[in-house]
Amino acid sequence: MKVRVDEATCIGCGVCESLCPDVFKISDEGKAKVIEPETEQDCAKDAADSCPTGAITVEE
């Protein structure tokens, strides 16, 4: 799966990092960053579904 974060939409709530810390990290700027853009971890989908602003996209 390919994972992306739209930093303009991200509010830095940290839900993605708490659900899937191997794929997401909150940067020093307070926005989510993808640290594993190609992953097979299902938690990336959970993070996308849980993102309050819809900033995360996951493509199969």
C-alpha positions in Angstrom: 0.0 0.0 0.0 1.1 3.6 -0.7 0.5 6.0 2.2 0.4 9.8 2.0 -0.4 12.7 4.3 -1.8 16.0 3.1 0.1 18.3 5.4 -2.1 21.3 4.6 -5.1 19.3 5.9 -3.3 17.7 8.9 -4.0 19.2 12.3 -1.3 17.1 14.1 -3.7 15.4 16.5 -1.5 12.3 16.7 -4.1 9.6 16.1 -2.2 8.2 13.2 1.1 7.9 15.2 -0.7 6.3 18.1 -2.4 3.7 15.9 0.5 3.0 13.6 3.8 4.3 14.9 5.9 2.3 12.4 4.3 4.3 9.5 3.5 7.7 11.0 5.3 10.2 13.1 4.3 13.7 14.2 7.1 16.1 13.1 8.7 19.0 14.9 6.3 21.2 12.9 3.4 19.5 14.5 2.2 17.7 11.3 2.0 14.0 10.6 4.8 12.6 8.4 4.9 9.2 6.7 8.0 7.3 7.7 7.1 4.2 5.7 5.4 5.3 2.5 5.2 1.7 1.1 3.8 -0.6 3.8 1.7 -3.8 4.2 0.6 -2.8 7.7 -3.2 -2.8 8.1 -2.9 -0.2 10.8 -2.2 2.4 8.1 -5.8 1.9 6.9 -7.1 2.2 10.5 -5.2 5.5 10.8 -6.7 6.8 7.6 -10.2 5.9 8.8 -9.5 7.5 12.2 -8.0 10.8 10.9 -10.4 13.6 11.9 -9.6 15.7 8.8 -9.2 12.9 6.2 -5.6 14.0 5.6 -4.3 10.4 5.1 -4.8 8.5 1.9 -3.9 4.8 1.5 -3.8 3.2 -2.0 -3.7 -0.5 -2.5 
